[in-house]
Amino acid sequence: MTRPFRIRSLSAEEAQIAATALGEVLFDCVAGGASVGFMADFTRQDATVFWLDQTHCRDGRAILVAEDDAGVFGVVQVIPVATPNQPHRVDVSKMLVHRRGRRRGAAEALMVAAEDAAREMGRWLMVLDTVTGSPADFLYEKRGWSRAGVIPDYALMPDGALCDATFFYKALDR
Ligand SMILES: CC(C)(COP(=O)(O)OP(=O)(O)OC[C@H]1O[C@@H](n2cnc3c(N)ncnc32)[C@H](O)[C@@H]1OP(=O)(O)O)[C@@H](O)C(=O)NCCC(=O)NCCS
């Protein structure tokens, strides 16, 4: 039977406290071969430091997590763009679900919460990118995101292989 989970928004202070758990999610995704900014030599300590750094940001970002009785297993960030000419846009970053919690709807629930968070910020244009043909590519398509285009050889996989990236956007109802 699928285990229940809940989605929660963390304050900056709560996210600092959760940095190790968030780091475990990030570490697991990289260890599982996901191209999310890091290479195969990425360590658990690197992952915790990454989250401590991210959660220091006082830029109004929303940090949304999926958690169950065993703790945090998924996360996504909604980051309001700071430039004065894009007061309506957010970037969606680090959508990550630990392998222990996949295929039970957590990423989809996080994306619903991310859209709500963007609305609460008064923003309506959401942008992200992902590895072309990856599980996340299917996720965003399912959630009704539009493909802006593909950039060939955009980034590296953890093992060093080049990968294409698809850029997506979603304009929320205004
Ligand atoms: C992509 C990721 C976040 C999906 O998390 P998840 O909780 O397993 O996804 P969900 O259970 O909510 O799935 C929602 C939809 O996404 C798509 N999807 C998810 N995993 C998929 C897979 N392995 N293959 C194909 N489609 C997939 C499906 O459309 C799915 O709907 P369905 O179950 O009705 O078919 C997860 O695989 C992950 O963390 N990957 C590594 C990190 C990463 O690449 N993040 C994206 C950065 S942009």
The ligand as an SDF file (V2000), in Angstrom:
LIG
                    3D

 48 50  0  0  0  0  0  0  0  0999 V2000
   11.5390   13.5550  -11.4210 C   0  0  0  0  0  0  0  0  0  0  0  0
   11.1580   13.2070   -9.9820 C   0  0  0  0  0  0  0  0  0  0  0  0
   11.1500   14.4740   -9.1370 C   0  0  0  0  0  0  0  0  0  0  0  0
    9.7390   12.5830   -9.9830 C   0  0  0  0  0  0  0  0  0  0  0  0
    9.3780   12.3250   -8.6360 O   0  0  0  0  0  0  0  0  0  0  0  0
    8.1970   11.3360   -8.2320 P   0  0  0  0  0  0  0  0  0  0  0  0
    7.7130   11.7030   -6.8760 O   0  0  0  0  0  0  0  0  0  0  0  0
    8.6210    9.9380   -8.4470 O   0  0  0  0  0  0  0  0  0  0  0  0
    7.0670   11.6920   -9.3200 O   0  0  0  0  0  0  0  0  0  0  0  0
    5.5000   11.4500   -9.1840 P   0  0  0  0  0  0  0  0  0  0  0  0
    5.2370   10.1300   -8.5150 O   0  0  0  0  0  0  0  0  0  0  0  0
    4.8420   12.6420   -8.6130 O   0  0  0  0  0  0  0  0  0  0  0  0
    5.0990   11.2980  -10.7330 O   0  0  0  0  0  0  0  0  0  0  0  0
    4.2880   12.2900  -11.3790 C   0  0  0  0  0  0  0  0  0  0  0  0
    4.3990   12.0760  -12.8870 C   0  0  0  0  0  0  0  0  0  0  0  0
    5.7310   12.3150  -13.3390 O   0  0  0  0  0  0  0  0  0  0  0  0
    6.0460   11.3960  -14.4000 C   0  0  0  0  0  0  0  0  0  0  0  0
    7.1100   10.4900  -13.9620 N   0  0  0  0  0  0  0  0  0  0  0  0
    7.6640   10.4140  -12.7340 C   0  0  0  0  0  0  0  0  0  0  0  0
    8.6540    9.4860  -12.7380 N   0  0  0  0  0  0  0  0  0  0  0  0
    8.7100    8.9800  -13.9860 C   0  0  0  0  0  0  0  0  0  0  0  0
    9.5160    8.0030  -14.5980 C   0  0  0  0  0  0  0  0  0  0  0  0
   10.4780    7.3350  -13.9270 N   0  0  0  0  0  0  0  0  0  0  0  0
    9.3190    7.7290  -15.9040 N   0  0  0  0  0  0  0  0  0  0  0  0
    8.3720    8.3890  -16.6110 C   0  0  0  0  0  0  0  0  0  0  0  0
    7.5450    9.3230  -16.0880 N   0  0  0  0  0  0  0  0  0  0  0  0
    7.7300    9.6190  -14.7770 C   0  0  0  0  0  0  0  0  0  0  0  0
    4.7680   10.6390  -14.6910 C   0  0  0  0  0  0  0  0  0  0  0  0
    4.0150   11.3990  -15.6340 O   0  0  0  0  0  0  0  0  0  0  0  0
    4.0790   10.6690  -13.3440 C   0  0  0  0  0  0  0  0  0  0  0  0
    2.6930   10.4990  -13.4030 O   0  0  0  0  0  0  0  0  0  0  0  0
    2.0870    8.9870  -13.3190 P   0  0  0  0  0  0  0  0  0  0  0  0
    2.6210    8.3680  -12.0550 O   0  0  0  0  0  0  0  0  0  0  0  0
    0.6160    9.2120  -13.3170 O   0  0  0  0  0  0  0  0  0  0  0  0
    2.6090    8.2670  -14.5510 O   0  0  0  0  0  0  0  0  0  0  0  0
   12.1490   12.1450   -9.4020 C   0  0  0  0  0  0  0  0  0  0  0  0
   12.2520   11.0750  -10.2970 O   0  0  0  0  0  0  0  0  0  0  0  0
   13.5220   12.7120   -9.0960 C   0  0  0  0  0  0  0  0  0  0  0  0
   13.7600   13.3040   -8.0490 O   0  0  0  0  0  0  0  0  0  0  0  0
   14.4910   12.5120  -10.0220 N   0  0  0  0  0  0  0  0  0  0  0  0
   15.8770   12.9090   -9.7810 C   0  0  0  0  0  0  0  0  0  0  0  0
   16.0470   14.4040   -9.6440 C   0  0  0  0  0  0  0  0  0  0  0  0
   15.6130   15.1510  -10.8650 C   0  0  0  0  0  0  0  0  0  0  0  0
   15.9410   14.8120  -11.9810 O   0  0  0  0  0  0  0  0  0  0  0  0
   14.8430   16.2030  -10.6240 N   0  0  0  0  0  0  0  0  0  0  0  0
   14.3410   17.0700  -11.6710 C   0  0  0  0  0  0  0  0  0  0  0  0
   15.1710   18.2980  -11.7360 C   0  0  0  0  0  0  0  0  0  0  0  0
   14.4920   19.4210  -12.9560 S   0  0  0  0  0  0  0  0  0  0  0  0
  1  2  1  0
  2  3  1  0
  2  4  1  0
  2 36  1  0
  4  5  1  0
  5  6  1  0
  6  7  2  0
  6  8  1  0
  6  9  1  0
  9 10  1  0
 10 11  2  0
 10 12  1  0
 10 13  1  0
 13 14  1  0
 14 15  1  0
 15 16  1  0
 15 30  1  0
 16 17  1  0
 17 18  1  0
 17 28  1  0
 18 19  1  0
 18 27  1  0
 19 20  2  0
 20 21  1  0
 21 22  1  0
 21 27  2  0
 22 23  1  0
 22 24  2  0
 24 25  1  0
 25 26  2  0
 26 27  1  0
 28 29  1  0
 28 30  1  0
 30 31  1  0
 31 32  1  0
 32 33  2  0
 32 34  1  0
 32 35  1  0
 36 37  1  0
 36 38  1  0
 38 39  2  0
 38 40  1  0
 40 41  1  0
 41 42  1  0
 42 43  1  0
 43 44  2  0
 43 45  1  0
 45 46  1  0
 46 47  1  0
 47 48  1  0
M  END
$$$$
